[in-house]
Structure formats: C-alpha cells, structure tokens
Amino acid sequence: MSWLEPVLVIGGILTAGFVAVWLFQRSLDQPGGRAGLGTGGNGLGLVENLFSPGRGDAREELDRQKKAGAVLPSADDEQPRTDAEFDEDGKLTSVTLRRVNPTRPADD
C-alpha cells in the first residue's frame, strides 16, 4: 500500500486541477465572464523596459498620443469671421465665413 498513497494523492491533485480549469473555462463563456481579464495585460511591460528601454518608451509615447485630445486653436491662430447679409425686410439672405488673422486688419 506504500505506492498506492502517492499515486492517489497525485491523481487527486491532477483531477482537482482539471476540474478547476474546466470550471474556469465555463465561467469565461458566461455574459461578462471576460470582463477584467485585461487588467494584468501589461505585466511584462517592466521587463520590456528593462531589456529594451527605447522600445518601451516608444510604446508609452504612442499610448499617450492615442489618448491625447484634439489640438485647440490658440488666440494667435486665425479666427473665423462671419459676414451676414440681410434684405429690406430683415431676413437673412447669405452668410459668409472666412478666416481672418487677428494680427492683420480685416479686408473689408
């Protein structure tokens, strides 16, 4: 009976491992089962920065650029100017939009 006990223990451990993996795979198929799995996705990012710092910095810069917002015009940029024309009754007949540089006087 001395050889039977280790075989039963190893068999029980393997069976428990297979059942655990099978139950985990089934839980992934449920609605929302894969939510939160990407939280550890950058676990090897530190290793990449250690062995290839330039590549890691480039990847981080690309991620920052993807998350960056749109560039807004500054006060020095050309601002749109609206010219509206009305008829005798005060009804709007046309609207003209043009870019005007605020440092130069407008062409009227």
N, C-alpha and C positions, 0 to 999 in steps of 0.2 A: 504494500500500500504506500510505500515511500515515493514511488514515481508517479502515482496517481494524483496526489495532492497538488504538486506544481502544475501538472497538466490541466487539472480542473481550475486552478486559480488563473492560469494564463488564458484558458478558454473562456472563463467568465469575464476577464478583463477585455478580451477581444470582442466578445459578444456585446458587452456593455458599450464599447466604443462604436461598434457598427450600429447599434440601436440609437445611440446619441447622434451620430452623423445622419442617419436616416430621418430622425425626428427633426433635426435642424434643417435638412433639405426640404422637408414637407412644410416647415414654418415659413420658408422663403417664398413658397408658392401662394401663401395667403395674401389678401389685399393689404398693402403696406408692409409686407414682410421684408422687403429690401430697403426700406427707409432707414437711414442712418448708417448704412454699410460703408459709405464713402468717407466717414469721419477719420478713419485711420489711413486714408489713401496716400498721405504724404509722410508716412512713417519712415521711408527710406530717403526722404529729402535731405536729412542731415548727413547721411552717408554720401550722397551726391555732392553736397557742398564740401565735404572733407576731401574727396578724391578728385573732384573737378570743380573748383570754386567758380571758374568763369562760366561754365555751363549752368551752374545753379543760380548765379547772379542773373544770367540772361533769361532764364526761365521765370525768375521772380519779377524781372522788369517787364516781360511780356504779360504776365498776370496783372501787374499794376496798370499797364496800358489798356488791357481789356476792360478793367474796372473803372477807368478814368471817365469822367463826364465830358460832355461836349465843350469845346472851347467857346467862350462867350466873347463878343466883340468888346474891345476896350473903348474908353471915351475918345481915344485918338483915332479910332477907325472911322471910316466913312459911315455916316448915319443916313438912313433913308429919309427923303424929303417927299412930302405929299403935296401935290397941287390939285385942287378940286375946282371944277368949273360948274357954274350954275346958270340956268336960263332965266328969263324975265320973271317967271313965276316962283323962282327959288328952288326949283327941282334940280337935283344933281344930274349933270349930263355926262361928265367924264372925270376920271381920277388918274393922275399920272404919278407914278412912283419913280424916283431917281435917286441915285447915290450922290451925296454931297460930302466933300471933305470939310470938316468944321474949321480947319485952319485957313481955308481959302474962302473968299466971299462967293455966294451962290451966283450962278449965271441966270439972270432974270431977263 
